C-alpha cells in the first residue's frame, strides 16, 4: 500500500492550497484518513481527520480555515487550506488507518510566505 500526496508548494499569506492524497494497493475497510504536519524543530501534529463514516476533527489552529474531505471508495483524502498563515508552513503527511494497519505517505511541503 502506498499513499501519494500532492498539492504542496509556495503560497502567499492569505492564499489557498489544496492537498490531495490517493492510496493504492489492497486496503481493507478504511477507519480514518487524516493529514498531519511537522514544522522544522517541532513535533508532528494532527491537522485534520475524517472517519470512514464522515466524522471530521480539526486542530484548533486550523478550524474555520481548513476543510478535510474523503472518498472511501476512491481511497482519497483532500485538505482544502484557506487563509494560510506563516505558521502553517510545514511538511504535510497523509495518514490512513484500517482496523489493523497504519500507513503514512511521504510528506509534501507547504510554505507560506509574504
Short mmCIF file of the C-alpha atoms (twelve columns), coordinates in Angstrom:
data_MODEL
# 
_entry.id   MODEL 
# 
loop_
_atom_site.group_PDB 
_atom_site.id 
_atom_site.type_symbol 
_atom_site.label_atom_id 
_atom_site.label_alt_id 
_atom_site.label_comp_id 
_atom_site.label_asym_id 
_atom_site.label_seq_id 
_atom_site.Cartn_x 
_atom_site.Cartn_y 
_atom_site.Cartn_z 
_atom_site.pdbx_PDB_model_num 
ATOM 1   C CA . UNK A 1   0.000   0.000  0.000  1 
ATOM 2   C CA . UNK A 2   1.253   3.446  -0.901 1 
ATOM 3   C CA . UNK A 3   -0.077  6.898  -0.156 1 
ATOM 4   C CA . UNK A 4   0.743   9.514  -2.752 1 
ATOM 5   C CA . UNK A 5   0.326   13.103 -1.664 1 
ATOM 6   C CA . UNK A 6   0.379   16.130 -3.917 1 
ATOM 7   C CA . UNK A 7   -0.501  19.797 -3.936 1 
ATOM 8   C CA . UNK A 8   2.104   21.376 -1.730 1 
ATOM 9   C CA . UNK A 9   4.023   24.454 -2.733 1 
ATOM 10  C CA . UNK A 10  4.725   28.082 -2.040 1 
ATOM 11  C CA . UNK A 11  1.795   30.381 -1.335 1 
ATOM 12  C CA . UNK A 12  1.406   33.911 -0.064 1 
ATOM 13  C CA . UNK A 13  -0.118  34.784 3.273  1 
ATOM 14  C CA . UNK A 14  -3.877  34.621 2.980  1 
ATOM 15  C CA . UNK A 15  -3.735  32.331 -0.008 1 
ATOM 16  C CA . UNK A 16  -5.151  28.858 -0.550 1 
ATOM 17  C CA . UNK A 17  -3.858  25.409 -1.393 1 
ATOM 18  C CA . UNK A 18  -5.447  22.031 -1.770 1 
ATOM 19  C CA . UNK A 19  -3.588  18.897 -0.774 1 
ATOM 20  C CA . UNK A 20  -4.624  15.565 -2.211 1 
ATOM 21  C CA . UNK A 21  -3.702  12.047 -1.221 1 
ATOM 22  C CA . UNK A 22  -4.509  8.837  -3.031 1 
ATOM 23  C CA . UNK A 23  -3.980  5.365  -1.642 1 
ATOM 24  C CA . UNK A 24  -3.075  2.495  -3.889 1 
ATOM 25  C CA . UNK A 25  -2.932  -1.188 -3.174 1 
ATOM 26  C CA . UNK A 26  -5.115  -3.625 -1.368 1 
ATOM 27  C CA . UNK A 27  -6.765  -1.933 1.595  1 
ATOM 28  C CA . UNK A 28  -9.408  -3.317 3.888  1 
ATOM 29  C CA . UNK A 29  -12.067 -1.010 5.210  1 
ATOM 30  C CA . UNK A 30  -10.768 2.454  5.992  1 
ATOM 31  C CA . UNK A 31  -11.166 3.550  9.577  1 
ATOM 32  C CA . UNK A 32  -9.633  7.020  9.364  1 
ATOM 33  C CA . UNK A 33  -7.808  9.215  6.915  1 
ATOM 34  C CA . UNK A 34  -6.007  12.303 8.084  1 
ATOM 35  C CA . UNK A 35  -3.403  14.969 7.486  1 
ATOM 36  C CA . UNK A 36  -0.574  15.621 9.893  1 
ATOM 37  C CA . UNK A 37  2.102   18.264 9.644  1 
ATOM 38  C CA . UNK A 38  5.562   18.811 11.002 1 
ATOM 39  C CA . UNK A 39  7.285   22.156 11.096 1 
ATOM 40  C CA . UNK A 40  11.057  22.396 11.472 1 
ATOM 41  C CA . UNK A 41  12.071  21.730 15.051 1 
ATOM 42  C CA . UNK A 42  8.577   20.746 16.106 1 
ATOM 43  C CA . UNK A 43  6.720   17.513 16.673 1 
ATOM 44  C CA . UNK A 44  4.339   16.093 14.123 1 
ATOM 45  C CA . UNK A 45  0.803   17.183 14.867 1 
ATOM 46  C CA . UNK A 46  -2.664  16.250 13.683 1 
ATOM 47  C CA . UNK A 47  -4.174  18.824 11.353 1 
ATOM 48  C CA . UNK A 48  -7.465  17.175 10.423 1 
ATOM 49  C CA . UNK A 49  -9.001  13.726 10.250 1 
ATOM 50  C CA . UNK A 50  -12.053 12.097 8.749  1 
ATOM 51  C CA . UNK A 51  -13.513 8.730  9.643  1 
ATOM 52  C CA . UNK A 52  -14.998 6.208  7.270  1 
ATOM 53  C CA . UNK A 53  -18.390 7.431  8.446  1 
ATOM 54  C CA . UNK A 54  -17.559 11.009 7.582  1 
ATOM 55  C CA . UNK A 55  -16.933 12.462 11.022 1 
ATOM 56  C CA . UNK A 56  -14.265 15.138 10.984 1 
ATOM 57  C CA . UNK A 57  -11.894 16.556 13.548 1 
ATOM 58  C CA . UNK A 58  -9.643  19.597 13.289 1 
ATOM 59  C CA . UNK A 59  -6.794  21.093 15.219 1 
ATOM 60  C CA . UNK A 60  -7.913  24.306 16.895 1 
ATOM 61  C CA . UNK A 61  -5.325  26.249 14.916 1 
ATOM 62  C CA . UNK A 62  -6.968  25.400 11.584 1 
ATOM 63  C CA . UNK A 63  -10.659 25.350 12.449 1 
ATOM 64  C CA . UNK A 64  -12.631 27.548 10.108 1 
ATOM 65  C CA . UNK A 65  -9.782  27.721 7.602  1 
ATOM 66  C CA . UNK A 66  -9.132  24.110 6.567  1 
ATOM 67  C CA . UNK A 67  -11.604 21.531 5.302  1 
ATOM 68  C CA . UNK A 68  -10.942 17.811 5.028  1 
ATOM 69  C CA . UNK A 69  -12.900 15.564 2.707  1 
ATOM 70  C CA . UNK A 70  -12.551 11.937 1.789  1 
ATOM 71  C CA . UNK A 71  -13.823 9.270  -0.556 1 
ATOM 72  C CA . UNK A 72  -13.532 5.766  0.826  1 
ATOM 73  C CA . UNK A 73  -14.407 4.139  -2.482 1 
ATOM 74  C CA . UNK A 74  -11.683 6.061  -4.296 1 
ATOM 75  C CA . UNK A 75  -9.351  5.875  -1.290 1 
ATOM 76  C CA . UNK A 76  -8.597  9.556  -1.468 1 
ATOM 77  C CA . UNK A 77  -8.475  12.390 1.005  1 
ATOM 78  C CA . UNK A 78  -8.172  16.125 0.383  1 
ATOM 79  C CA . UNK A 79  -7.333  19.084 2.534  1 
ATOM 80  C CA . UNK A 80  -8.567  22.468 1.385  1 
ATOM 81  C CA . UNK A 81  -6.491  25.134 3.104  1 
ATOM 82  C CA . UNK A 82  -7.651  28.748 3.057  1 
ATOM 83  C CA . UNK A 83  -6.424  31.925 4.711  1 
ATOM 84  C CA . UNK A 84  -2.983  30.433 5.082  1 
ATOM 85  C CA . UNK A 85  -0.632  31.841 7.693  1 
ATOM 86  C CA . UNK A 86  3.159   31.649 8.063  1 
ATOM 87  C CA . UNK A 87  2.655   29.248 10.980 1 
ATOM 88  C CA . UNK A 88  1.028   26.789 8.566  1 
ATOM 89  C CA . UNK A 89  4.426   26.296 6.949  1 
ATOM 90  C CA . UNK A 90  5.312   22.641 7.390  1 
ATOM 91  C CA . UNK A 91  5.656   19.314 5.705  1 
ATOM 92  C CA . UNK A 92  2.211   17.755 5.478  1 
ATOM 93  C CA . UNK A 93  1.765   13.989 5.703  1 
ATOM 94  C CA . UNK A 94  -1.159  11.882 4.602  1 
ATOM 95  C CA . UNK A 95  -2.280  9.173  7.038  1 
ATOM 96  C CA . UNK A 96  -4.555  6.183  6.659  1 
ATOM 97  C CA . UNK A 97  -5.671  3.725  9.308  1 
ATOM 98  C CA . UNK A 98  -7.538  0.495  8.834  1 
ATOM 99  C CA . UNK A 99  -8.615  -1.851 11.601 1 
ATOM 100 C CA . UNK A 100 -5.157  -3.362 11.693 1 
ATOM 101 C CA . UNK A 101 -2.601  -1.166 9.992  1 
ATOM 102 C CA . UNK A 102 -1.442  2.449  9.824  1 
ATOM 103 C CA . UNK A 103 0.038   3.895  6.666  1 
ATOM 104 C CA . UNK A 104 1.922   7.139  6.140  1 
ATOM 105 C CA . UNK A 105 2.596   8.935  2.921  1 
ATOM 106 C CA . UNK A 106 5.706   10.852 2.081  1 
ATOM 107 C CA . UNK A 107 5.365   14.467 3.004  1 
ATOM 108 C CA . UNK A 108 4.527   17.402 0.816  1 
ATOM 109 C CA . UNK A 109 5.969   20.780 1.722  1 
ATOM 110 C CA . UNK A 110 3.762   23.811 2.205  1 
ATOM 111 C CA . UNK A 111 5.486   27.159 2.555  1 
ATOM 112 C CA . UNK A 112 3.508   30.278 3.397  1 
ATOM 113 C CA . UNK A 113 5.439   33.426 2.741  1 
ATOM 114 C CA . UNK A 114 4.925   37.116 2.394  1 
# 
